[in-house]
Amino acid sequence: AKFIPLNATIVILINAMTGVIIWEDWRVISSWVGYGCVFLLLALGCDLLLSANLLTNDNAELGTARLMRRFHLERSLGSRNLYS
């Protein structure tokens, strides 16, 4: 389940380059930052379709698992009854 999202990302980026080079979109683009951000969002959206995340922060050294180990909550003595 990696081929279709990666293929879609590559097709989107090739379409962007084709638009700039062949169709001369560089003449009418007023915001290059906006143009780049749109294609970045499309590529990140295709990444969400992947079953194996390419852009994940869940690794042993930098991910959320390490962050959550710092905030370990210990159970205190007492009952579970909130009304006692």
Disulfide bonds with the S-S distance in Angstrom:
none
